[in-house]
């Protein structure tokens, strides 16, 4: 990780292990980040911090496929 989890900001894009768009960060605190899912159905998903594999300004990559996120 290039940055710390505490530096994740609302509005940052979240992509899965395959590079597919998951959605946008709405909150990052404690042991998870909350992501507003992109797409027609929308909704939110909670991603555990241990699933975060890389953090760059404006972008968070997770080590799971978006279909595995519930």
N, C-alpha and C positions, 0 to 999 in steps of 0.2 A: 504494500500500500504506500502510495506517495504522500497521503495525507492521513489525518486522524479522523475517526468516526465522528468526533464532536464537531468537526468542521463541515459536515454535510449540511446543506441548506435546502429549505423548501424550494421547489421548482426545478431541482436538478433532475436530469433524465436517469432512469434506471434501465440497464440492459442485462439480459440473462447470459448464461455461459455460452450460448450460441450466437450472441450478438443481437438477439431479437429485443425489440422495445418492450419493456414491461409497463412503464408508466412514469409518473413524476412523484418525487418525494414530497410528502405533505408534512412530515414530522420525523425527527431523528433524535431519540433520547432513550436513555436506559439501555436495554439490551436488544432493541429492535428499531427498524425504520418503518414508517408507515408510507405506503405507496398507493397513489391513486392510479388504478389501472387504466391504460389507454384502450381505446376501442369502443365499440358501440355499447357494450354492456356495462363498462366502467366498473365501479365499486372500488373497494380498498383491499389491500393485502398487507399483512404484517410480515416483514422479513427479518429474521434474527441476524444480529450483528455478525455472528460467525459464518453467515452465508456471503458476506461482503468479501470479494476477492481483490478489488482494486477501486481506489477512489482518486478521481482527478477533478479539478474544478469544473463544476457543471455536469459531472457524469459519475455514476456509481455502477460498478459491474458486480454481479453476484455469481456464485459458483453453482447455481441451479438453473434448470430449465423453467421458463415461466409457467409451463403446464403443471409443474410440481409444487406450485405455490398456493394452491387452494383457492 
